[in-house]
Amino acid sequence: MRLVMIYADKFAYEPRTKTLEEFETIEHGESYDNILVGFIQAEEKDEENLAGIEKKLVKNLKWAAKKNNTKRILLHSFAHLSESKANPMFTKELFDKVELRMKNADYETFQTPFGYFLDLDFKAPGISQARIFKSF
């Protein structure tokens, strides 16, 4: 698992190019304020331990959200952090499970459209806890 967490004062996206036809078609983007964005790449080795990876991902997201004084989290698939990639269906299942766990812990949690290249627009403050990298 590779994870880059960026706290954003503002984060917005618009769907640009659909790359995985098996996932939902999305035509319009969204915009968020005061949100922690998790740029997440599940790796092939993660497929051996879904529950363990899910638990570590939730723990890291909660920790970074607390550091940035937010209860809002956006999960974004970002398969550019490692050469090893998990199966897209595994990654989507992981995201769905993490989103549910975060919502059950009173976090507002969202996902960017899965299987798309997106136009991104965000504003992030220049403070150290606003940008965090984890590998596990």
The first five atom37 places (N, CA, C, CB, O) and aatype in JSON, in Angstrom:
{
  "aatype": [12, 1, 10, 19, 12, 9, 18, 0, 3, 11, 13, 0, 18, 6, 14, 1, 16, 11, 16, 10, 6, 6, 13, 6, 16, 9, 6, 8, 7, 6, 15, 18, 3, 2, 9, 10, 19, 7, 13, 9, 5, 0, 6, 6, 11, 3, 6, 6, 2, 10, 0, 7, 9, 6, 11, 11, 10, 19, 11, 2, 10, 11, 17, 0, 0, 11, 11, 2, 2, 16, 11, 1, 9, 10, 10, 8, 15, 13, 0, 8, 10, 15, 6, 15, 11, 0, 2, 14, 12, 13, 16, 11, 6, 10, 13, 3, 11, 19, 6, 10, 1, 12, 11, 2, 0, 3, 18, 6, 16, 13, 5, 16, 14, 13, 7, 18, 13, 10, 3, 10, 3, 13, 11, 0, 14, 7, 9, 15, 5, 0, 1, 9, 13, 11, 15, 13],
  "atom_mask": [
    [1, 1, 1, 1, 1],
    [1, 1, 1, 1, 1],
    [1, 1, 1, 1, 1],
    [1, 1, 1, 1, 1],
    [1, 1, 1, 1, 1],
    [1, 1, 1, 1, 1],
    [1, 1, 1, 1, 1],
    [1, 1, 1, 1, 1],
    [1, 1, 1, 1, 1],
    [1, 1, 1, 1, 1],
    [1, 1, 1, 1, 1],
    [1, 1, 1, 1, 1],
    [1, 1, 1, 1, 1],
    [1, 1, 1, 1, 1],
    [1, 1, 1, 1, 1],
    [1, 1, 1, 1, 1],
    [1, 1, 1, 1, 1],
    [1, 1, 1, 1, 1],
    [1, 1, 1, 1, 1],
    [1, 1, 1, 1, 1],
    [1, 1, 1, 1, 1],
    [1, 1, 1, 1, 1],
    [1, 1, 1, 1, 1],
    [1, 1, 1, 1, 1],
    [1, 1, 1, 1, 1],
    [1, 1, 1, 1, 1],
    [1, 1, 1, 1, 1],
    [1, 1, 1, 1, 1],
    [1, 1, 1, 0, 1],
    [1, 1, 1, 1, 1],
    [1, 1, 1, 1, 1],
    [1, 1, 1, 1, 1],
    [1, 1, 1, 1, 1],
    [1, 1, 1, 1, 1],
    [1, 1, 1, 1, 1],
    [1, 1, 1, 1, 1],
    [1, 1, 1, 1, 1],
    [1, 1, 1, 0, 1],
    [1, 1, 1, 1, 1],
    [1, 1, 1, 1, 1],
    [1, 1, 1, 1, 1],
    [1, 1, 1, 1, 1],
    [1, 1, 1, 1, 1],
    [1, 1, 1, 1, 1],
    [1, 1, 1, 1, 1],
    [1, 1, 1, 1, 1],
    [1, 1, 1, 1, 1],
    [1, 1, 1, 1, 1],
    [1, 1, 1, 1, 1],
    [1, 1, 1, 1, 1],
    [1, 1, 1, 1, 1],
    [1, 1, 1, 0, 1],
    [1, 1, 1, 1, 1],
    [1, 1, 1, 1, 1],
    [1, 1, 1, 1, 1],
    [1, 1, 1, 1, 1],
    [1, 1, 1, 1, 1],
    [1, 1, 1, 1, 1],
    [1, 1, 1, 1, 1],
    [1, 1, 1, 1, 1],
    [1, 1, 1, 1, 1],
    [1, 1, 1, 1, 1],
    [1, 1, 1, 1, 1],
    [1, 1, 1, 1, 1],
    [1, 1, 1, 1, 1],
    [1, 1, 1, 1, 1],
    [1, 1, 1, 1, 1],
    [1, 1, 1, 1, 1],
    [1, 1, 1, 1, 1],
    [1, 1, 1, 1, 1],
    [1, 1, 1, 1, 1],
    [1, 1, 1, 1, 1],
    [1, 1, 1, 1, 1],
    [1, 1, 1, 1, 1],
    [1, 1, 1, 1, 1],
    [1, 1, 1, 1, 1],
    [1, 1, 1, 1, 1],
    [1, 1, 1, 1, 1],
    [1, 1, 1, 1, 1],
    [1, 1, 1, 1, 1],
    [1, 1, 1, 1, 1],
    [1, 1, 1, 1, 1],
    [1, 1, 1, 1, 1],
    [1, 1, 1, 1, 1],
    [1, 1, 1, 1, 1],
    [1, 1, 1, 1, 1],
    [1, 1, 1, 1, 1],
    [1, 1, 1, 1, 1],
    [1, 1, 1, 1, 1],
    [1, 1, 1, 1, 1],
    [1, 1, 1, 1, 1],
    [1, 1, 1, 1, 1],
    [1, 1, 1, 1, 1],
    [1, 1, 1, 1, 1],
    [1, 1, 1, 1, 1],
    [1, 1, 1, 1, 1],
    [1, 1, 1, 1, 1],
    [1, 1, 1, 1, 1],
    [1, 1, 1, 1, 1],
    [1, 1, 1, 1, 1],
    [1, 1, 1, 1, 1],
    [1, 1, 1, 1, 1],
    [1, 1, 1, 1, 1],
    [1, 1, 1, 1, 1],
    [1, 1, 1, 1, 1],
    [1, 1, 1, 1, 1],
    [1, 1, 1, 1, 1],
    [1, 1, 1, 1, 1],
    [1, 1, 1, 1, 1],
    [1, 1, 1, 1, 1],
    [1, 1, 1, 1, 1],
    [1, 1, 1, 1, 1],
    [1, 1, 1, 1, 1],
    [1, 1, 1, 1, 1],
    [1, 1, 1, 0, 1],
    [1, 1, 1, 1, 1],
    [1, 1, 1, 1, 1],
    [1, 1, 1, 1, 1],
    [1, 1, 1, 1, 1],
    [1, 1, 1, 1, 1],
    [1, 1, 1, 1, 1],
    [1, 1, 1, 1, 1],
    [1, 1, 1, 1, 1],
    [1, 1, 1, 1, 1],
    [1, 1, 1, 1, 1],
    [1, 1, 1, 0, 1],
    [1, 1, 1, 1, 1],
    [1, 1, 1, 1, 1],
    [1, 1, 1, 1, 1],
    [1, 1, 1, 1, 1],
    [1, 1, 1, 1, 1],
    [1, 1, 1, 1, 1],
    [1, 1, 1, 1, 1],
    [1, 1, 1, 1, 1],
    [1, 1, 1, 1, 1],
    [1, 1, 1, 1, 1]
  ],
  "atom_positions": [
    [[0.85, -1.18, 0.0], [0.0, 0.0, 0.0], [0.88, 1.23, 0.0], [-0.96, 0.01, 1.21], [1.83, 1.34, 0.78]],
    [[0.56, 2.13, -0.88], [1.2, 3.44, -0.92], [0.1, 4.48, -0.71], [1.99, 3.68, -2.27], [-0.98, 4.38, -1.29]],
    [[0.39, 5.46, 0.12], [-0.62, 6.43, 0.5], [0.0, 7.82, 0.64], [-1.3, 6.02, 1.81], [0.92, 8.02, 1.44]],
    [[-0.5, 8.75, -0.13], [-0.14, 10.15, 0.02], [-1.4, 10.86, 0.51], [0.41, 10.78, -1.33], [-2.45, 10.79, -0.13]],
    [[-1.29, 11.53, 1.64], [-2.43, 12.25, 2.19], [-2.14, 13.74, 2.11], [-2.73, 11.82, 3.67], [-1.11, 14.21, 2.59]],
    [[-3.06, 14.46, 1.49], [-2.93, 15.9, 1.35], [-4.18, 16.55, 1.9], [-2.69, 16.31, -0.14], [-5.29, 16.29, 1.45]],
    [[-3.98, 17.41, 2.89], [-5.1, 18.19, 3.4], [-5.34, 19.33, 2.42], [-4.83, 18.72, 4.85], [-4.4, 20.0, 2.0]],
    [[-6.61, 19.56, 2.07], [-6.93, 20.62, 1.12], [-7.98, 21.57, 1.69], [-7.43, 20.02, -0.21], [-9.0, 21.14, 2.22]],
    [[-7.7, 22.85, 1.58], [-8.72, 23.84, 1.9], [-9.87, 23.69, 0.9], [-8.14, 25.29, 1.86], [-11.04, 23.86, 1.24]],
    [[-9.51, 23.37, -0.35], [-10.48, 23.12, -1.4], [-9.95, 22.02, -2.31], [-10.77, 24.42, -2.22], [-8.77, 22.0, -2.65]],
    [[-10.84, 21.1, -2.71], [-10.49, 20.05, -3.66], [-11.69, 19.83, -4.56], [-10.06, 18.72, -2.93], [-12.81, 19.62, -4.08]],
    [[-11.46, 19.87, -5.86], [-12.55, 19.66, -6.82], [-12.04, 18.77, -7.95], [-13.08, 21.01, -7.38], [-10.85, 18.73, -8.24]],
    [[-12.98, 18.07, -8.58], [-12.62, 17.24, -9.73], [-13.75, 17.26, -10.75], [-12.3, 15.78, -9.29], [-14.91, 17.52, -10.44]],
    [[-13.35, 16.96, -11.99], [-14.29, 16.73, -13.09], [-13.82, 15.47, -13.81], [-14.37, 17.97, -14.07], [-12.63, 15.34, -14.1]],
    [[-14.73, 14.54, -14.1], [-14.33, 13.35, -14.85], [-13.84, 13.74, -16.24], [-15.5, 12.35, -14.96], [-14.48, 14.55, -16.92]],
    [[-12.71, 13.18, -16.67], [-12.14, 13.5, -17.98], [-12.2, 12.28, -18.9], [-10.69, 13.99, -17.83], [-12.84, 12.33, -19.95]],
    [[-11.54, 11.18, -18.51], [-11.45, 10.0, -19.38], [-11.75, 8.76, -18.56], [-10.05, 9.9, -20.04], [-11.09, 8.5, -17.55]],
    [[-12.74, 7.99, -18.99], [-13.04, 6.72, -18.32], [-12.06, 5.67, -18.83], [-14.52, 6.27, -18.58], [-11.91, 5.48, -20.03]],
    [[-11.39, 4.99, -17.88], [-10.37, 4.01, -18.25], [-10.77, 2.58, -17.94], [-9.09, 4.33, -17.54], [-10.19, 1.64, -18.48]],
    [[-11.77, 2.4, -17.07], [-12.22, 1.05, -16.69], [-13.73, 0.98, -16.9], [-11.85, 0.72, -15.19], [-14.5, 1.51, -16.1]],
    [[-14.16, 0.34, -17.96], [-15.57, 0.33, -18.36], [-16.48, -0.38, -17.36], [-15.71, -0.34, -19.7], [-17.68, -0.11, -17.32]],
    [[-15.93, -1.28, -16.54], [-16.77, -2.05, -15.63], [-17.28, -1.26, -14.43], [-16.01, -3.24, -15.14], [-18.1, -1.76, -13.66]],
    [[-16.82, -0.02, -14.28], [-17.26, 0.79, -13.15], [-18.29, 1.83, -13.59], [-16.06, 1.47, -12.49], [-18.43, 2.12, -14.78]],
    [[-18.98, 2.38, -12.61], [-20.07, 3.32, -12.83], [-19.64, 4.51, -13.7], [-20.6, 3.82, -11.5], [-18.53, 5.03, -13.56]],
    [[-20.53, 4.92, -14.58], [-20.29, 6.1, -15.39], [-20.69, 7.35, -14.6], [-21.08, 6.02, -16.73], [-21.79, 7.43, -14.06]],
    [[-19.78, 8.31, -14.54], [-19.99, 9.56, -13.81], [-19.83, 10.7, -14.82], [-18.98, 9.71, -12.6], [-18.87, 10.74, -15.58]],
    [[-20.78, 11.62, -14.82], [-20.74, 12.7, -15.79], [-20.38, 14.06, -15.19], [-22.05, 12.81, -16.48], [-19.97, 14.96, -15.91]],
    [[-20.54, 14.2, -13.88], [-20.29, 15.5, -13.25], [-19.34, 15.34, -12.07], [-21.6, 16.14, -12.78], [-19.3, 14.31, -11.41]],
    [[-18.57, 16.38, -11.83], [-17.61, 16.38, -10.74], [-18.21, 16.88, -9.45], [0.0, 0.0, 0.0], [-19.42, 17.12, -9.35]],
    [[-17.35, 17.02, -8.45], [-17.74, 17.49, -7.12], [-16.67, 18.45, -6.62], [-17.93, 16.29, -6.12], [-15.56, 18.52, -7.16]],
    [[-17.01, 19.18, -5.58], [-16.09, 20.09, -4.93], [-16.25, 19.95, -3.41], [-16.33, 21.56, -5.38], [-17.36, 19.8, -2.91]],
    [[-15.14, 20.01, -2.7], [-15.14, 19.83, -1.25], [-14.26, 20.9, -0.6], [-14.65, 18.42, -0.86], [-13.29, 21.37, -1.21]],
    [[-14.6, 21.27, 0.62], [-13.78, 22.17, 1.42], [-13.33, 21.44, 2.68], [-14.57, 23.47, 1.79], [-13.99, 20.51, 3.14]],
    [[-12.17, 21.88, 3.23], [-11.69, 21.34, 4.51], [-11.69, 19.82, 4.5], [-12.54, 21.86, 5.66], [-12.41, 19.2, 5.28]],
    [[-10.89, 19.21, 3.62], [-10.94, 17.76, 3.43], [-9.54, 17.17, 3.32], [-11.76, 17.4, 2.19], [-8.63, 17.78, 2.74]],
    [[-9.38, 15.97, 3.86], [-8.15, 15.21, 3.7], [-8.34, 14.29, 2.5], [-7.8, 14.4, 5.0], [-9.27, 13.49, 2.47]],
    [[-7.46, 14.42, 1.52], [-7.54, 13.58, 0.33], [-6.48, 12.5, 0.42], [-7.36, 14.43, -0.97], [-5.29, 12.8, 0.55]],
    [[-6.92, 11.25, 0.36], [-6.0, 10.12, 0.35], [-5.76, 9.67, -1.07], [0.0, 0.0, 0.0], [-6.66, 9.12, -1.71]],
    [[-4.55, 9.88, -1.59], [-4.15, 9.37, -2.89], [-3.62, 7.96, -2.63], [-3.06, 10.31, -3.6], [-2.54, 7.81, -2.05]],
    [[-4.36, 6.95, -3.04], [-4.14, 5.59, -2.57], [-3.81, 4.65, -3.72], [-5.37, 5.08, -1.82], [-4.5, 4.63, -4.74]],
    [[-2.75, 3.88, -3.54], [-2.44, 2.8, -4.48], [-2.32, 1.49, -3.72], [-1.14, 3.1, -5.26], [-1.38, 1.28, -2.95]],
    [[-3.29, 0.61, -3.96], [-3.19, -0.75, -3.43], [-2.23, -1.52, -4.35], [-4.61, -1.45, -3.35], [-2.29, -1.39, -5.57]],
    [[-1.37, -2.31, -3.73], [-0.4, -3.09, -4.48], [-0.81, -4.56, -4.51], [1.01, -2.94, -3.88], [-1.66, -4.99, -3.73]],
    [[-0.2, -5.31, -5.41], [-0.55, -6.72, -5.58], [-0.43, -7.5, -4.28], [0.34, -7.35, -6.65], [-1.28, -8.35, -3.99]],
    [[0.6, -7.24, -3.49], [0.8, -7.96, -2.22], [-0.33, -7.7, -1.23], [2.13, -7.58, -1.6], [-0.57, -8.52, -0.34]],
    [[-1.02, -6.57, -1.36], [-2.11, -6.23, -0.45], [-3.3, -7.17, -0.59], [-2.56, -4.8, -0.7], [-4.09, -7.33, 0.35]],
    [[-3.43, -7.79, -1.74], [-4.56, -8.69, -2.0], [-4.56, -9.9, -1.07], [-4.54, -9.15, -3.44], [-5.59, -10.56, -0.91]],
    [[-3.42, -10.19, -0.45], [-3.31, -11.33, 0.47], [-3.9, -11.02, 1.84], [-1.85, -11.72, 0.62], [-4.12, -11.94, 2.63]],
    [[-4.16, -9.75, 2.14], [-4.59, -9.38, 3.49], [-5.52, -8.17, 3.46], [-3.37, -9.09, 4.37], [-5.16, -7.1, 3.96]],
    [[-6.7, -8.32, 2.89], [-7.65, -7.22, 2.78], [-7.96, -6.61, 4.14], [-8.94, -7.7, 2.12], [-7.92, -5.38, 4.29]],
    [[-8.26, -7.42, 5.13], [-8.64, -6.9, 6.45], [-7.49, -6.11, 7.09], [-9.06, -8.07, 7.37], [-7.73, -5.06, 7.69]],
    [[-6.28, -6.6, 6.97], [-5.13, -5.9, 7.55], [-4.84, -4.58, 6.87], [0.0, 0.0, 0.0], [-4.57, -3.58, 7.54]],
    [[-4.91, -4.56, 5.56], [-4.68, -3.33, 4.8], [-5.78, -2.32, 5.09], [-4.6, -3.63, 3.29], [-5.52, -1.13, 5.26]],
    [[-7.01, -2.8, 5.14], [-8.15, -1.92, 5.46], [-7.94, -1.25, 6.82], [-9.47, -2.72, 5.46], [-8.13, -0.04, 6.95]],
    [[-7.56, -2.03, 7.81], [-7.35, -1.5, 9.16], [-6.24, -0.45, 9.19], [-7.01, -2.64, 10.13], [-6.4, 0.6, 9.81]],
    [[-5.12, -0.72, 8.52], [-4.0, 0.24, 8.49], [-4.38, 1.51, 7.74], [-2.77, -0.4, 7.85], [-4.0, 2.6, 8.15]],
    [[-5.12, 1.36, 6.66], [-5.53, 2.53, 5.89], [-6.46, 3.42, 6.71], [-6.21, 2.1, 4.6], [-6.29, 4.64, 6.73]],
    [[-7.43, 2.82, 7.38], [-8.34, 3.59, 8.23], [-7.57, 4.3, 9.34], [-9.43, 2.66, 8.83], [-7.8, 5.48, 9.6]],
    [[-6.67, 3.59, 9.98], [-5.88, 4.17, 11.08], [-5.08, 5.39, 10.6], [-4.92, 3.11, 11.67], [-5.07, 6.42, 11.27]],
    [[-4.42, 5.28, 9.44], [-3.63, 6.38, 8.91], [-4.49, 7.57, 8.5], [-2.81, 5.91, 7.73], [-4.12, 8.71, 8.74]],
    [[-5.63, 7.3, 7.88], [-6.53, 8.39, 7.48], [-7.08, 9.13, 8.69], [-7.67, 7.83, 6.64], [-7.15, 10.36, 8.69]],
    [[-7.48, 8.4, 9.73], [-7.98, 9.04, 10.94], [-6.91, 9.9, 11.59], [-8.49, 7.99, 11.94], [-7.17, 11.02, 12.02]],
    [[-5.69, 9.37, 11.66], [-4.57, 10.08, 12.27], [-4.3, 11.39, 11.53], [-3.31, 9.21, 12.29], [-4.17, 12.45, 12.16]],
    [[-4.22, 11.33, 10.2], [-3.92, 12.53, 9.41], [-5.08, 13.52, 9.46], [-3.62, 12.14, 7.95], [-4.86, 14.73, 9.48]],
    [[-6.31, 13.03, 9.47], [-7.47, 13.92, 9.57], [-7.43, 14.69, 10.89], [-8.8, 13.12, 9.46], [-7.68, 15.89, 10.93]],
    [[-7.1, 13.98, 11.97], [-7.01, 14.63, 13.28], [-5.91, 15.7, 13.28], [-6.74, 13.58, 14.39], [-6.09, 16.79, 13.82]],
    [[-4.77, 15.38, 12.69], [-3.65, 16.33, 12.61], [-4.05, 17.6, 11.88], [-2.44, 15.69, 11.92], [-3.51, 18.68, 12.14]],
    [[-5.01, 17.47, 10.95], [-5.43, 18.61, 10.14], [-6.81, 19.14, 10.55], [-5.46, 18.21, 8.68], [-7.41, 19.95, 9.83]],
    [[-7.29, 18.69, 11.69], [-8.53, 19.2, 12.27], [-9.72, 19.12, 11.3], [-8.33, 20.63, 12.72], [-10.45, 20.09, 11.11]],
    [[-9.9, 17.94, 10.71], [-11.04, 17.72, 9.83], [-11.64, 16.35, 10.08], [-10.62, 17.85, 8.35], [-10.96, 15.43, 10.55]],
    [[-12.91, 16.23, 9.78], [-13.62, 14.94, 9.85], [-14.12, 14.57, 8.45], [-14.81, 15.0, 10.86], [-15.03, 13.75, 8.31]],
    [[-13.52, 15.18, 7.43], [-13.91, 14.95, 6.05], [-12.75, 14.28, 5.31], [-14.33, 16.28, 5.35], [-11.62, 14.76, 5.35]],
    [[-13.05, 13.17, 4.63], [-12.01, 12.39, 3.95], [-12.5, 12.01, 2.56], [-11.64, 11.13, 4.77], [-13.65, 11.61, 2.38]],
    [[-11.61, 12.14, 1.59], [-11.89, 11.75, 0.21], [-10.89, 10.69, -0.21], [-11.83, 12.98, -0.74], [-9.68, 10.91, -0.13]],
    [[-11.38, 9.55, -0.67], [-10.54, 8.46, -1.14], [-10.37, 8.59, -2.65], [-11.16, 7.08, -0.77], [-11.36, 8.66, -3.39]],
    [[-9.12, 8.62, -3.1], [-8.83, 8.8, -4.52], [-7.84, 7.73, -4.98], [-8.27, 10.21, -4.81], [-6.73, 7.64, -4.46]],
    [[-8.25, 6.93, -5.94], [-7.36, 5.91, -6.49], [-6.28, 6.6, -7.32], [-8.14, 4.88, -7.36], [-6.57, 7.35, -8.25]],
    [[-5.02, 6.32, -6.96], [-3.89, 6.98, -7.61], [-2.82, 5.94, -7.87], [-3.32, 8.16, -6.72], [-1.89, 5.78, -7.09]],
    [[-2.95, 5.23, -8.98], [-2.08, 4.1, -9.29], [-0.78, 4.55, -9.96], [-2.8, 3.09, -10.19], [-0.41, 4.03, -11.01]],
    [[-0.11, 5.52, -9.34], [1.13, 6.06, -9.9], [2.23, 6.13, -8.84], [0.88, 7.45, -10.49], [3.23, 6.82, -9.03]],
    [[2.05, 5.42, -7.74], [3.0, 5.5, -6.63], [3.93, 4.3, -6.56], [2.25, 5.64, -5.32], [4.9, 4.3, -5.8]],
    [[3.63, 3.26, -7.34], [4.42, 2.04, -7.31], [4.21, 1.3, -8.63], [4.02, 1.13, -6.09], [3.21, 1.5, -9.31]],
    [[5.17, 0.46, -8.98], [5.0, -0.34, -10.19], [4.03, -1.49, -9.97], [6.34, -0.88, -10.66], [3.46, -2.01, -10.93]],
    [[3.83, -1.89, -8.74], [2.93, -2.99, -8.41], [1.52, -2.46, -8.21], [3.42, -3.74, -7.15], [1.3, -1.51, -7.45]],
    [[0.57, -3.08, -8.91], [-0.82, -2.63, -8.8], [-1.71, -3.81, -8.44], [-1.29, -1.98, -10.11], [-1.58, -4.9, -9.0]],
    [[-2.64, -3.57, -7.49], [-3.65, -4.58, -7.17], [-4.69, -4.6, -8.27], [-4.31, -4.28, -5.78], [-4.8, -3.66, -9.06]],
    [[-5.44, -5.67, -8.31], [-6.57, -5.78, -9.23], [-7.55, -4.65, -8.94], [-7.26, -7.18, -9.09], [-7.83, -4.37, -7.77]],
    [[-8.08, -3.99, -9.97], [-9.02, -2.89, -9.73], [-10.24, -3.27, -8.89], [-9.49, -2.34, -11.05], [-10.71, -2.46, -8.1]],
    [[-10.75, -4.49, -9.05], [-11.9, -4.92, -8.25], [-11.52, -5.02, -6.77], [-12.42, -6.28, -8.75], [-12.33, -4.68, -5.91]],
    [[-10.32, -5.48, -6.48], [-9.84, -5.52, -5.1], [-9.76, -4.11, -4.53], [-8.46, -6.22, -5.01], [-10.23, -3.85, -3.42]],
    [[-9.17, -3.2, -5.3], [-9.01, -1.82, -4.83], [-10.36, -1.17, -4.57], [-8.22, -1.01, -5.86], [-10.52, -0.49, -3.55]],
    [[-11.31, -1.37, -5.45], [-12.65, -0.79, -5.26], [-13.31, -1.38, -4.02], [-13.53, -1.03, -6.51], [-13.95, -0.65, -3.26]],
    [[-13.17, -2.68, -3.8], [-13.73, -3.31, -2.6], [-13.08, -2.71, -1.35], [-13.52, -4.85, -2.64], [-13.77, -2.42, -0.37]],
    [[-11.77, -2.52, -1.37], [-11.06, -1.9, -0.26], [-11.61, -0.51, 0.02], [-9.54, -1.84, -0.55], [-11.89, -0.17, 1.17]],
    [[-11.76, 0.3, -1.02], [-12.28, 1.66, -0.85], [-13.68, 1.64, -0.24], [-12.32, 2.38, -2.21], [-13.98, 2.43, 0.66]],
    [[-14.53, 0.74, -0.71], [-15.9, 0.66, -0.19], [-15.91, 0.29, 1.29], [-16.72, -0.36, -0.99], [-16.68, 0.84, 2.07]],
    [[-15.05, -0.65, 1.67], [-14.97, -1.07, 3.07], [-14.42, 0.06, 3.95], [-14.09, -2.32, 3.2], [-14.92, 0.3, 5.05]],
    [[-13.39, 0.74, 3.48], [-12.81, 1.85, 4.23], [-13.83, 2.98, 4.37], [-11.52, 2.37, 3.54], [-13.97, 3.55, 5.45]],
    [[-14.54, 3.3, 3.3], [-15.55, 4.35, 3.37], [-16.61, 4.01, 4.42], [-16.21, 4.55, 2.0], [-16.98, 4.88, 5.21]],
    [[-17.09, 2.79, 4.44], [-18.09, 2.38, 5.42], [-17.56, 2.49, 6.85], [-18.55, 0.94, 5.13], [-18.24, 3.0, 7.73]],
    [[-16.34, 2.01, 7.07], [-15.75, 2.1, 8.42], [-15.58, 3.54, 8.87], [-14.39, 1.39, 8.45], [-15.82, 3.87, 10.02]],
    [[-15.15, 4.39, 7.95], [-14.96, 5.8, 8.3], [-16.3, 6.46, 8.61], [-14.24, 6.54, 7.15], [-16.4, 7.25, 9.56]],
    [[-17.32, 6.16, 7.84], [-18.65, 6.73, 8.1], [-19.19, 6.24, 9.44], [-19.63, 6.38, 6.96], [-19.83, 7.0, 10.17]],
    [[-18.95, 4.98, 9.76], [-19.4, 4.43, 11.04], [-18.65, 5.05, 12.22], [-19.21, 2.91, 11.05], [-19.11, 4.97, 13.36]],
    [[-17.51, 5.67, 11.95], [-16.74, 6.37, 12.99], [-16.99, 7.88, 12.93], [-15.22, 6.07, 12.83], [-16.21, 8.67, 13.46]],
    [[-18.09, 8.28, 12.3], [-18.52, 9.68, 12.24], [-17.63, 10.59, 11.41], [-18.61, 10.24, 13.62], [-17.48, 11.77, 11.72]],
    [[-17.03, 10.04, 10.35], [-16.31, 10.85, 9.38], [-17.17, 10.99, 8.13], [-14.92, 10.23, 9.04], [-17.79, 10.02, 7.69]],
    [[-17.2, 12.19, 7.56], [-17.82, 12.36, 6.25], [-16.82, 11.82, 5.25], [-18.21, 13.89, 5.95], [-15.71, 12.35, 5.13]],
    [[-17.18, 10.78, 4.53], [-16.23, 10.12, 3.65], [-16.81, 9.99, 2.26], [-15.85, 8.73, 4.2], [-17.99, 9.67, 2.08]],
    [[-15.97, 10.25, 1.26], [-16.38, 10.25, -0.13], [-15.33, 9.53, -0.96], [-16.6, 11.69, -0.64], [-14.22, 9.27, -0.49]],
    [[-15.68, 9.2, -2.2], [-14.74, 8.63, -3.16], [-14.82, 9.41, -4.46], [-15.03, 7.13, -3.39], [-15.9, 9.83, -4.88]],
    [[-13.67, 9.6, -5.1], [-13.69, 10.11, -6.46], [-14.14, 8.97, -7.37], [-12.29, 10.68, -6.89], [-14.05, 7.81, -6.98]],
    [[-14.62, 9.27, -8.57], [-15.06, 8.21, -9.48], [-13.93, 7.22, -9.75], [-15.58, 8.81, -10.79], [-12.81, 7.61, -10.08]],
    [[-14.25, 5.95, -9.62], [-13.24, 4.91, -9.8], [-13.15, 4.55, -11.28], [-13.59, 3.64, -8.95], [-14.16, 4.38, -11.96]],
    [[-11.92, 4.45, -11.77], [-11.7, 4.07, -13.16], [-11.71, 5.25, -14.11], [0.0, 0.0, 0.0], [-12.04, 5.1, -15.29]],
    [[-11.34, 6.43, -13.61], [-11.31, 7.65, -14.42], [-9.99, 8.37, -14.24], [-12.47, 8.57, -14.05], [-9.36, 8.31, -13.18]],
    [[-9.58, 9.08, -15.29], [-8.62, 10.16, -15.14], [-9.48, 11.4, -14.9], [-7.66, 10.32, -16.42], [-10.49, 11.61, -15.58]],
    [[-9.08, 12.21, -13.94], [-9.88, 13.37, -13.54], [-9.09, 14.66, -13.72], [-10.32, 13.23, -12.08], [-7.87, 14.68, -13.57]],
    [[-9.81, 15.72, -14.05], [-9.23, 17.05, -13.94], [-9.32, 17.42, -12.46], [-9.99, 18.1, -14.87], [-10.39, 17.35, -11.87]],
    [[-8.2, 17.81, -11.87], [-8.17, 18.15, -10.45], [-7.88, 19.62, -10.25], [-7.12, 17.31, -9.72], [-7.13, 20.24, -11.01]],
    [[-8.5, 20.17, -9.23], [-8.26, 21.55, -8.83], [-8.26, 21.57, -7.31], [-9.35, 22.53, -9.43], [-9.28, 21.29, -6.68]],
    [[-7.1, 21.89, -6.72], [-7.11, 21.95, -5.26], [-6.15, 23.0, -4.73], [-6.77, 20.61, -4.68], [-5.19, 23.41, -5.39]],
    [[-6.46, 23.4, -3.52], [-5.66, 24.38, -2.81], [-5.27, 23.75, -1.48], [-6.42, 25.75, -2.61], [-6.14, 23.4, -0.67]],
    [[-3.97, 23.62, -1.25], [-3.48, 23.01, -0.02], [-2.54, 23.99, 0.69], [-2.76, 21.67, -0.32], [-1.69, 24.61, 0.04]],
    [[-2.68, 24.12, 2.0], [-1.81, 25.04, 2.74], [-0.37, 24.51, 2.81], [-2.36, 25.27, 4.15], [-0.13, 23.31, 2.76]],
    [[0.56, 25.43, 2.93], [1.97, 25.08, 3.01], [2.43, 24.79, 4.42], [0.0, 0.0, 0.0], [3.31, 25.46, 4.95]],
    [[1.82, 23.77, 5.04], [2.21, 23.35, 6.39], [2.58, 21.87, 6.35], [1.07, 23.62, 7.43], [2.05, 21.12, 5.53]],
    [[3.48, 21.46, 7.23], [4.04, 20.1, 7.14], [3.0, 19.01, 7.28], [5.08, 19.92, 8.2], [3.08, 18.02, 6.54]],
    [[2.03, 19.13, 8.17], [1.07, 18.05, 8.37], [0.04, 17.97, 7.25], [0.37, 18.23, 9.69], [-0.8, 17.07, 7.25]],
    [[0.09, 18.92, 6.29], [-0.85, 18.9, 5.17], [-0.42, 17.91, 4.08], [-0.99, 20.29, 4.58], [-1.18, 17.64, 3.16]],
    [[0.81, 17.37, 4.18], [1.31, 16.43, 3.17], [2.04, 15.3, 3.89], [2.26, 17.15, 2.15], [3.08, 15.51, 4.52]],
    [[1.48, 14.11, 3.77], [2.04, 12.95, 4.5], [2.09, 11.75, 3.56], [1.19, 12.63, 5.77], [1.13, 11.48, 2.85]],
    [[3.21, 11.03, 3.56], [3.37, 9.8, 2.77], [3.52, 8.62, 3.7], [4.59, 9.9, 1.82], [4.23, 8.69, 4.7]],
    [[2.84, 7.53, 3.38], [2.97, 6.28, 4.14], [3.08, 5.11, 3.17], [1.76, 6.08, 5.1], [2.49, 5.12, 2.09]],
    [[3.84, 4.13, 3.55], [3.97, 2.88, 2.8], [3.86, 1.74, 3.79], [5.33, 2.82, 2.01], [4.59, 1.7, 4.78]],
    [[2.94, 0.82, 3.54], [2.8, -0.33, 4.45], [2.32, -1.54, 3.7], [1.83, -0.02, 5.58], [2.15, -2.61, 4.29]]
  ]
}
